[in-house]
Amino acid sequence: MNDRAAKDHADDGGRALVGTDLMECHPPDAQMKLREVLNSGRPNVYTTQERRRKKLIYQCQWKKGGRVGGVVQVVIELPRDMPHHVR
């Protein structure tokens, strides 16, 4: 968990969340998606908006020694006025 994630999740425990059960931190619909990432190896990629902040979310398996050990989540905040091109 990096500094930004710790700050964003401070109300839920911040860095103390590291090592806790991933599923307990998410609602049932998100748990289902995370299980799919863990079981299938396919990443879950989407955009979202909350509190006027647009974000790109990328979730994928985290492996150690070839064994799945969890999920990596990368969150990229997108500028509200970022151009979108359809080609």
C-alpha positions in Angstrom: 0.0 0.0 0.0 1.5 3.3 -1.0 1.1 6.6 0.8 -1.8 7.8 -1.4 -3.7 4.6 -0.8 -3.1 4.7 2.9 -4.4 8.3 3.0 -7.5 7.4 0.8 -8.3 4.5 3.1 -7.4 6.1 6.4 -11.0 5.9 7.7 -10.9 2.1 7.1 -7.5 1.6 8.8 -5.0 2.8 6.3 -1.8 0.7 6.3 -3.3 -1.5 9.0 -5.3 -3.1 6.2 -2.2 -4.7 4.8 -2.3 -8.4 5.5 -6.1 -8.4 6.3 -8.7 -10.4 4.3 -9.1 -8.7 1.0 -12.8 -9.8 0.7 -13.7 -8.2 4.0 -12.8 -4.8 2.6 -15.2 -5.1 -0.4 -19.0 -5.4 -0.9 -20.4 -8.7 -2.4 -20.4 -7.6 -6.0 -16.7 -6.5 -5.8 -15.8 -9.7 -4.0 -17.2 -11.6 -7.0 -15.0 -9.6 -9.5 -11.9 -10.1 -7.3 -12.5 -13.9 -7.1 -12.8 -13.9 -10.9 -9.4 -12.1 -11.1 -7.8 -14.6 -8.6 -9.3 -17.7 -10.3 -9.0 -16.8 -14.0 -5.9 -14.7 -14.2 -7.7 -12.1 -16.3 -7.4 -8.5 -15.1 -10.4 -6.4 -14.2 -10.1 -2.9 -15.8 -12.6 -0.2 -15.6 -13.1 3.6 -15.0 -15.1 5.1 -12.2 -15.9 8.5 -10.7 -16.4 9.5 -7.1 -16.3 12.8 -5.4 -15.7 14.5 -8.8 -12.5 12.4 -9.3 -12.3 10.2 -12.4 -10.1 7.1 -12.1 -8.9 4.2 -14.1 -8.8 1.0 -12.0 -6.6 -2.0 -13.0 -6.7 -5.1 -10.9 -4.6 -8.2 -11.6 -3.2 -11.3 -9.8 -0.2 -10.8 -7.6 2.1 -13.9 -7.7 5.1 -15.0 -5.6 7.1 -18.0 -6.6 4.5 -18.7 -9.3 1.6 -19.0 -6.8 -1.2 -16.5 -6.7 -0.9 -14.6 -3.4 -3.4 -11.8 -3.9 -4.5 -8.9 -6.1 -2.6 -5.8 -7.2 -4.7 -2.8 -7.7 -3.4 0.3 -9.6 -5.5 3.4 -9.5 -4.7 6.3 -11.9 -6.6 9.5 -11.4 -7.6 11.0 -14.7 -7.9 14.7 -15.4 -11.5 15.7 -15.7 -10.8 17.5 -19.0 -8.7 14.7 -20.5 -9.5 14.4 -24.2 -11.1 11.2 -25.5 -10.6 10.2 -29.1 -12.5 7.6 -31.0 -10.5 6.3 -34.0 
